[in-house]
């Protein structure tokens, strides 16, 4: 059963989030996309500067029989840009889009769209498409973050995807606050195995968060087995949580070894997600 069908049926959905290669390298792209094998219902393709575009990579994956989630990064795009890209995505059979702000520099002199406008334009150009928006549960001003999210939902986004989750209870509290204003919205929580202190520090700096004390202690001790146990526990709690309808797995490593994929799948199976 595919990602969208599982969400619609109320069954827990699993996606894998990947970074595409720096240029057109089909073997590398497919290797990354197949990390979880059949355990992944879809593959989220991140949009990053100086890499193969999410749209190009998503179209390749769709042609290879893999369901992609195209990340449309709105920053620096005009309404015409968004419409052209959405029409190309529709022609290529893409059915799921995650609209994000993006990391790219916007340039000068353009009438750039907001994420909310991008959601609306995608919905217009791709009838029947499922559109998602992002939720930063670590925002310094959670109320402002929710105010920014609500117009995207009103424009047609039907689910939210979070940042990497290391504290399930805190995520559940934030999702409850979102649903107080947007009842029924589906939530896909990102989960990431952190295995080293360096990885933990870099993620904490990038997201502006403080990792839970237990996880920090595990990483500081170099306890790889404990780190995997923490990840398995997090996945199990997300699967059991009524606040969460799916998970998007992301690895700290851009090109992880097959053994990492096997351990992630084992965690999903143990949690009952597969």
C-alpha atoms as a printed R data frame, in Angstrom:
    type eleno elety resid chain resno      x      y       z
1   ATOM     1    CA   UNK     A     1  0.000  0.000   0.000
2   ATOM     2    CA   UNK     A     2  1.374  3.396  -0.989
3   ATOM     3    CA   UNK     A     3  2.055  6.328   1.313
4   ATOM     4    CA   UNK     A     4 -1.022  8.361   0.381
5   ATOM     5    CA   UNK     A     5 -3.293  5.333   0.500
6   ATOM     6    CA   UNK     A     6 -2.035  4.401   3.954
7   ATOM     7    CA   UNK     A     7 -2.616  7.923   5.254
8   ATOM     8    CA   UNK     A     8 -6.126  7.971   3.775
9   ATOM     9    CA   UNK     A     9 -6.886  4.545   5.275
10  ATOM    10    CA   UNK     A    10 -5.629  5.516   8.717
11  ATOM    11    CA   UNK     A    11 -2.711  3.079   8.511
12  ATOM    12    CA   UNK     A    12  0.752  4.170   9.579
13  ATOM    13    CA   UNK     A    13  2.804  5.398   6.614
14  ATOM    14    CA   UNK     A    14  6.579  5.388   6.187
15  ATOM    15    CA   UNK     A    15  8.681  7.620   3.971
16  ATOM    16    CA   UNK     A    16 12.440  7.833   3.495
17  ATOM    17    CA   UNK     A    17 13.963 11.296   3.143
18  ATOM    18    CA   UNK     A    18 17.044 11.557   0.938
19  ATOM    19    CA   UNK     A    19 19.398 14.170  -0.483
20  ATOM    20    CA   UNK     A    20 19.946 13.807  -4.238
21  ATOM    21    CA   UNK     A    21 23.483 13.673  -5.672
22  ATOM    22    CA   UNK     A    22 25.300 16.787  -6.826
23  ATOM    23    CA   UNK     A    23 24.620 16.007 -10.462
24  ATOM    24    CA   UNK     A    24 22.720 13.513 -12.582
25  ATOM    25    CA   UNK     A    25 23.901 10.182 -11.139
26  ATOM    26    CA   UNK     A    26 21.015  7.709 -11.503
27  ATOM    27    CA   UNK     A    27 22.765  4.828  -9.722
28  ATOM    28    CA   UNK     A    28 23.566  6.986  -6.697
29  ATOM    29    CA   UNK     A    29 20.023  8.377  -6.581
30  ATOM    30    CA   UNK     A    30 18.451  4.924  -6.767
31  ATOM    31    CA   UNK     A    31 20.836  3.507  -4.173
32  ATOM    32    CA   UNK     A    32 19.839  6.209  -1.715
33  ATOM    33    CA   UNK     A    33 16.143  5.851  -2.544
34  ATOM    34    CA   UNK     A    34 16.232  2.074  -1.966
35  ATOM    35    CA   UNK     A    35 17.882  2.214   1.473
36  ATOM    36    CA   UNK     A    36 14.748  0.861   3.197
37  ATOM    37    CA   UNK     A    37 13.603 -1.339   0.332
38  ATOM    38    CA   UNK     A    38  9.895 -2.124   0.423
39  ATOM    39    CA   UNK     A    39  9.601 -0.732   3.964
40  ATOM    40    CA   UNK     A    40  9.343  2.803   2.517
41  ATOM    41    CA   UNK     A    41  6.009  3.762   0.970
42  ATOM    42    CA   UNK     A    42  7.492  6.919  -0.562
43  ATOM    43    CA   UNK     A    43 10.781  8.797  -0.897
44  ATOM    44    CA   UNK     A    44 11.031 12.462   0.081
45  ATOM    45    CA   UNK     A    45 13.587 14.247  -2.096
46  ATOM    46    CA   UNK     A    46 15.201 17.246  -0.398
47  ATOM    47    CA   UNK     A    47 15.797 20.432  -2.392
48  ATOM    48    CA   UNK     A    48 19.317 21.730  -1.774
49  ATOM    49    CA   UNK     A    49 21.425 24.307  -3.624
50  ATOM    50    CA   UNK     A    50 24.198 22.877  -5.841
51  ATOM    51    CA   UNK     A    51 22.532 19.472  -6.108
52  ATOM    52    CA   UNK     A    52 20.271 17.771  -8.580
53  ATOM    53    CA   UNK     A    53 16.924 19.448  -8.164
54  ATOM    54    CA   UNK     A    54 14.230 17.730  -6.164
55  ATOM    55    CA   UNK     A    55 11.906 17.879  -9.167
56  ATOM    56    CA   UNK     A    56 14.412 16.272 -11.559
57  ATOM    57    CA   UNK     A    57 15.267 13.565  -9.040
58  ATOM    58    CA   UNK     A    58 11.584 12.975  -8.233
59  ATOM    59    CA   UNK     A    59 10.771 12.533 -11.916
60  ATOM    60    CA   UNK     A    60 13.596  9.984 -12.221
61  ATOM    61    CA   UNK     A    61 12.346  8.041  -9.228
62  ATOM    62    CA   UNK     A    62  8.767  8.067 -10.533
63  ATOM    63    CA   UNK     A    63  9.987  6.696 -13.870
64  ATOM    64    CA   UNK     A    64 11.788  3.942 -11.944
65  ATOM    65    CA   UNK     A    65  8.579  2.927 -10.172
66  ATOM    66    CA   UNK     A    66  9.307  4.654  -6.851
67  ATOM    67    CA   UNK     A    67  6.741  7.055  -5.379
68  ATOM    68    CA   UNK     A    68  8.501 10.386  -4.727
69  ATOM    69    CA   UNK     A    69  7.571 13.372  -2.616
70  ATOM    70    CA   UNK     A    70  8.759 16.441  -4.502
71  ATOM    71    CA   UNK     A    71 10.045 19.194  -2.225
72  ATOM    72    CA   UNK     A    72  9.055 22.490  -3.796
73  ATOM    73    CA   UNK     A    73 11.272 25.209  -2.308
74  ATOM    74    CA   UNK     A    74  9.361 28.459  -2.800
75  ATOM    75    CA   UNK     A    75 12.113 30.952  -1.994
76  ATOM    76    CA   UNK     A    76 13.267 32.651  -5.197
77  ATOM    77    CA   UNK     A    77 10.409 31.318  -7.345
78  ATOM    78    CA   UNK     A    78  7.782 33.384  -9.100
79  ATOM    79    CA   UNK     A    79  4.199 32.276  -9.597
80  ATOM    80    CA   UNK     A    80  5.054 31.377 -13.198
81  ATOM    81    CA   UNK     A    81  8.036 29.303 -12.011
82  ATOM    82    CA   UNK     A    82  5.865 27.350  -9.598
83  ATOM    83    CA   UNK     A    83  3.164 26.725 -12.178
84  ATOM    84    CA   UNK     A    84  5.665 25.520 -14.802
85  ATOM    85    CA   UNK     A    85  7.332 23.187 -12.321
86  ATOM    86    CA   UNK     A    86  3.986 21.855 -11.088
87  ATOM    87    CA   UNK     A    87  2.838 21.172 -14.634
88  ATOM    88    CA   UNK     A    88  6.048 19.236 -15.299
89  ATOM    89    CA   UNK     A    89  5.528 17.275 -12.086
90  ATOM    90    CA   UNK     A    90  1.963 16.445 -13.044
91  ATOM    91    CA   UNK     A    91  3.048 15.304 -16.499
92  ATOM    92    CA   UNK     A    92  5.626 13.034 -14.865
93  ATOM    93    CA   UNK     A    93  3.075 11.386 -12.595
94  ATOM    94    CA   UNK     A    94  4.078 12.993  -9.296
95  ATOM    95    CA   UNK     A    95  1.205 12.928  -6.817
96  ATOM    96    CA   UNK     A    96  2.683 14.303  -3.603
97  ATOM    97    CA   UNK     A    97  4.388 17.640  -2.947
98  ATOM    98    CA   UNK     A    98  5.897 19.100   0.218
99  ATOM    99    CA   UNK     A    99  6.022 22.888   0.000
100 ATOM   100    CA   UNK     A   100  8.911 24.402   1.953
101 ATOM   101    CA   UNK     A   101 10.639 27.776   2.147
102 ATOM   102    CA   UNK     A   102 14.005 26.394   1.013
103 ATOM   103    CA   UNK     A   103 17.662 27.247   1.528
104 ATOM   104    CA   UNK     A   104 18.449 28.841  -1.817
105 ATOM   105    CA   UNK     A   105 19.281 32.544  -2.162
106 ATOM   106    CA   UNK     A   106 16.281 34.342  -3.705
107 ATOM   107    CA   UNK     A   107 18.200 36.712  -5.949
108 ATOM   108    CA   UNK     A   108 17.016 40.229  -6.719
109 ATOM   109    CA   UNK     A   109 14.076 41.910  -8.354
110 ATOM   110    CA   UNK     A   110 11.582 39.060  -8.423
111 ATOM   111    CA   UNK     A   111  7.988 38.809  -7.320
112 ATOM   112    CA   UNK     A   112  8.716 35.762  -5.201
113 ATOM   113    CA   UNK     A   113  5.876 33.615  -3.931
114 ATOM   114    CA   UNK     A   114  5.281 32.704  -0.314
115 ATOM   115    CA   UNK     A   115  4.917 29.068   0.725
116 ATOM   116    CA   UNK     A   116  1.181 29.651   1.139
117 ATOM   117    CA   UNK     A   117  0.958 30.937  -2.448
118 ATOM   118    CA   UNK     A   118  3.037 27.990  -3.654
119 ATOM   119    CA   UNK     A   119  0.556 25.591  -2.029
120 ATOM   120    CA   UNK     A   120 -2.337 27.304  -3.784
121 ATOM   121    CA   UNK     A   121 -0.582 27.318  -7.176
122 ATOM   122    CA   UNK     A   122  0.372 23.657  -6.914
123 ATOM   123    CA   UNK     A   123 -3.183 22.686  -6.033
124 ATOM   124    CA   UNK     A   124 -4.435 24.612  -9.064
125 ATOM   125    CA   UNK     A   125 -1.892 23.124 -11.494
126 ATOM   126    CA   UNK     A   126 -2.060 19.559 -10.157
127 ATOM   127    CA   UNK     A   127 -5.690 18.550  -9.496
128 ATOM   128    CA   UNK     A   128 -5.897 15.749  -6.962
129 ATOM   129    CA   UNK     A   129 -2.356 16.231  -5.675
130 ATOM   130    CA   UNK     A   130 -1.603 15.823  -1.970
131 ATOM   131    CA   UNK     A   131  0.287 18.799  -0.586
132 ATOM   132    CA   UNK     A   132  2.138 18.992   2.701
133 ATOM   133    CA   UNK     A   133  3.656 21.823   4.721
134 ATOM   134    CA   UNK     A   134  6.351 21.758   7.372
135 ATOM   135    CA   UNK     A   135  6.038 22.248  11.111
136 ATOM   136    CA   UNK     A   136  9.055 23.331  13.153
137 ATOM   137    CA   UNK     A   137  8.336 22.080  16.643
138 ATOM   138    CA   UNK     A   138 11.524 23.795  17.835
139 ATOM   139    CA   UNK     A   139 10.547 27.318  16.787
140 ATOM   140    CA   UNK     A   140 11.558 29.979  19.309
141 ATOM   141    CA   UNK     A   141  8.076 31.447  19.049
142 ATOM   142    CA   UNK     A   142  5.685 28.483  18.698
143 ATOM   143    CA   UNK     A   143  2.589 30.684  18.434
144 ATOM   144    CA   UNK     A   144  4.093 32.611  15.540
145 ATOM   145    CA   UNK     A   145  5.098 29.355  13.839
146 ATOM   146    CA   UNK     A   146  1.517 28.127  14.107
147 ATOM   147    CA   UNK     A   147  0.202 31.425  12.731
148 ATOM   148    CA   UNK     A   148  2.511 30.956   9.739
149 ATOM   149    CA   UNK     A   149  1.372 27.363   9.267
150 ATOM   150    CA   UNK     A   150 -2.392 27.930   9.316
151 ATOM   151    CA   UNK     A   151 -2.591 29.894   6.021
152 ATOM   152    CA   UNK     A   152 -0.720 27.057   4.281
153 ATOM   153    CA   UNK     A   153 -3.309 24.606   5.533
154 ATOM   154    CA   UNK     A   154 -6.108 26.936   4.450
155 ATOM   155    CA   UNK     A   155 -4.511 27.148   0.989
156 ATOM   156    CA   UNK     A   156 -4.752 23.381   0.569
157 ATOM   157    CA   UNK     A   157 -2.019 21.583   2.500
158 ATOM   158    CA   UNK     A   158 -3.512 18.461   4.061
159 ATOM   159    CA   UNK     A   159 -0.665 17.246   6.259
160 ATOM   160    CA   UNK     A   160  2.312 18.588   8.154
161 ATOM   161    CA   UNK     A   161  5.795 17.129   8.341
162 ATOM   162    CA   UNK     A   162  7.913 17.893  11.373
163 ATOM   163    CA   UNK     A   163 11.593 18.370  12.047
164 ATOM   164    CA   UNK     A   164 13.536 15.361  13.427
165 ATOM   165    CA   UNK     A   165 11.867 14.145  16.615
166 ATOM   166    CA   UNK     A   166 13.831 13.160  19.706
167 ATOM   167    CA   UNK     A   167 11.168 13.958  22.332
168 ATOM   168    CA   UNK     A   168  7.812 12.442  21.394
169 ATOM   169    CA   UNK     A   169  5.890 13.959  24.304
170 ATOM   170    CA   UNK     A   170  6.968 17.479  23.329
171 ATOM   171    CA   UNK     A   171  5.939 16.828  19.729
172 ATOM   172    CA   UNK     A   172  2.533 15.564  20.823
173 ATOM   173    CA   UNK     A   173  1.968 18.754  22.814
174 ATOM   174    CA   UNK     A   174  2.817 20.917  19.795
175 ATOM   175    CA   UNK     A   175  0.576 18.877  17.484
176 ATOM   176    CA   UNK     A   176 -2.274 19.274  19.976
177 ATOM   177    CA   UNK     A   177 -1.825 23.051  19.792
178 ATOM   178    CA   UNK     A   178 -1.877 22.928  15.983
179 ATOM   179    CA   UNK     A   179 -5.019 20.787  15.928
180 ATOM   180    CA   UNK     A   180 -6.779 23.152  18.285
181 ATOM   181    CA   UNK     A   181 -6.881 25.469  15.260
182 ATOM   182    CA   UNK     A   182 -6.725 22.919  12.420
183 ATOM   183    CA   UNK     A   183 -8.637 19.864  13.554
184 ATOM   184    CA   UNK     A   184 -8.019 16.635  11.656
185 ATOM   185    CA   UNK     A   185 -4.737 17.602  10.019
186 ATOM   186    CA   UNK     A   186 -2.460 14.598   9.476
187 ATOM   187    CA   UNK     A   187  1.049 14.648  10.921
188 ATOM   188    CA   UNK     A   188  4.179 12.949   9.598
189 ATOM   189    CA   UNK     A   189  6.978 13.012  12.162
190 ATOM   190    CA   UNK     A   190 10.570 12.903  11.037
191 ATOM   191    CA   UNK     A   191 12.803 10.427  12.851
192 ATOM   192    CA   UNK     A   192 16.589 10.244  12.649
193 ATOM   193    CA   UNK     A   193 19.090  7.854  14.202
194 ATOM   194    CA   UNK     A   194 21.837  9.899  15.868
195 ATOM   195    CA   UNK     A   195 24.870  7.718  16.549
196 ATOM   196    CA   UNK     A   196 27.731 10.069  17.459
197 ATOM   197    CA   UNK     A   197 28.251 13.102  19.656
198 ATOM   198    CA   UNK     A   198 29.368 15.091  16.610
199 ATOM   199    CA   UNK     A   199 26.132 14.287  14.784
200 ATOM   200    CA   UNK     A   200 24.124 15.294  17.847
201 ATOM   201    CA   UNK     A   201 25.942 18.606  18.186
202 ATOM   202    CA   UNK     A   202 25.508 19.477  14.529
203 ATOM   203    CA   UNK     A   203 21.802 18.655  14.523
204 ATOM   204    CA   UNK     A   204 21.258 20.612  17.739
205 ATOM   205    CA   UNK     A   205 23.010 23.663  16.259
206 ATOM   206    CA   UNK     A   206 21.204 23.420  12.939
207 ATOM   207    CA   UNK     A   207 17.755 23.134  14.488
208 ATOM   208    CA   UNK     A   208 18.375 25.342  17.497
209 ATOM   209    CA   UNK     A   209 17.367 22.684  19.997
210 ATOM   210    CA   UNK     A   210 18.659 20.988  23.093
211 ATOM   211    CA   UNK     A   211 18.704 17.216  22.778
212 ATOM   212    CA   UNK     A   212 17.100 15.261  25.625
213 ATOM   213    CA   UNK     A   213 19.585 14.653  28.432
214 ATOM   214    CA   UNK     A   214 19.435 10.876  28.128
215 ATOM   215    CA   UNK     A   215 20.287 11.005  24.434
216 ATOM   216    CA   UNK     A   216 23.133 13.474  25.054
217 ATOM   217    CA   UNK     A   217 24.584 11.135  27.678
218 ATOM   218    CA   UNK     A   218 24.369  8.157  25.338
219 ATOM   219    CA   UNK     A   219 26.129 10.025  22.541
220 ATOM   220    CA   UNK     A   220 28.783 11.510  24.852
221 ATOM   221    CA   UNK     A   221 29.612  7.995  26.073
222 ATOM   222    CA   UNK     A   222 30.053  6.731  22.522
223 ATOM   223    CA   UNK     A   223 27.345  4.134  23.205
224 ATOM   224    CA   UNK     A   224 26.308  3.127  19.686
225 ATOM   225    CA   UNK     A   225 24.090  0.301  20.931
226 ATOM   226    CA   UNK     A   226 22.360  2.738  23.270
227 ATOM   227    CA   UNK     A   227 21.907  5.232  20.427
228 ATOM   228    CA   UNK     A   228 20.194  2.614  18.285
229 ATOM   229    CA   UNK     A   229 18.025  1.618  21.237
230 ATOM   230    CA   UNK     A   230 16.984  5.267  21.662
231 ATOM   231    CA   UNK     A   231 16.060  5.454  17.978
232 ATOM   232    CA   UNK     A   232 14.025  2.230  18.185
233 ATOM   233    CA   UNK     A   233 12.224  3.561  21.242
234 ATOM   234    CA   UNK     A   234 11.440  6.852  19.476
235 ATOM   235    CA   UNK     A   235 10.054  5.059  16.420
236 ATOM   236    CA   UNK     A   236  7.939  2.787  18.620
237 ATOM   237    CA   UNK     A   237  6.496  5.758  20.501
238 ATOM   238    CA   UNK     A   238  5.704  7.581  17.238
239 ATOM   239    CA   UNK     A   239  3.946  4.513  15.845
240 ATOM   240    CA   UNK     A   240  1.916  4.156  19.058
241 ATOM   241    CA   UNK     A   241  1.041  7.851  19.274
242 ATOM   242    CA   UNK     A   242 -2.489  8.776  18.155
243 ATOM   243    CA   UNK     A   243 -1.089 12.217  17.276
244 ATOM   244    CA   UNK     A   244  1.142 10.843  14.503
245 ATOM   245    CA   UNK     A   245 -0.032  9.228  11.259
246 ATOM   246    CA   UNK     A   246  3.306  8.543   9.612
247 ATOM   247    CA   UNK     A   247  7.053  8.855   9.891
248 ATOM   248    CA   UNK     A   248  9.707 10.190   7.527
249 ATOM   249    CA   UNK     A   249 13.078  8.561   8.171
250 ATOM   250    CA   UNK     A   250 16.151 10.706   7.612
251 ATOM   251    CA   UNK     A   251 19.757  9.712   8.233
252 ATOM   252    CA   UNK     A   252 22.536 12.035   9.325
253 ATOM   253    CA   UNK     A   253 24.754 10.350   6.726
254 ATOM   254    CA   UNK     A   254 24.032 11.505   3.189
255 ATOM   255    CA   UNK     A   255 24.907  8.131   1.663
256 ATOM   256    CA   UNK     A   256 24.398  5.596   4.475
257 ATOM   257    CA   UNK     A   257 25.605  1.990   4.188
258 ATOM   258    CA   UNK     A   258 23.121 -0.847   3.620
259 ATOM   259    CA   UNK     A   259 23.559 -2.015   7.224
260 ATOM   260    CA   UNK     A   260 22.039  1.236   8.454
261 ATOM   261    CA   UNK     A   261 19.003  0.679   6.284
262 ATOM   262    CA   UNK     A   262 18.657 -2.838   7.694
263 ATOM   263    CA   UNK     A   263 18.728 -1.545  11.278
264 ATOM   264    CA   UNK     A   264 16.153  1.144  10.499
265 ATOM   265    CA   UNK     A   265 13.853 -1.427   8.903
266 ATOM   266    CA   UNK     A   266 14.285 -3.665  11.951
267 ATOM   267    CA   UNK     A   267 13.183 -0.759  14.155
268 ATOM   268    CA   UNK     A   268 10.106 -0.179  11.976
269 ATOM   269    CA   UNK     A   269  9.214 -3.874  12.081
270 ATOM   270    CA   UNK     A   270  9.692 -4.063  15.868
271 ATOM   271    CA   UNK     A   271  7.409 -1.031  16.265
272 ATOM   272    CA   UNK     A   272  4.702 -2.625  14.149
273 ATOM   273    CA   UNK     A   273  5.002 -0.090  11.318
274 ATOM   274    CA   UNK     A   274  5.895 -2.952   8.957
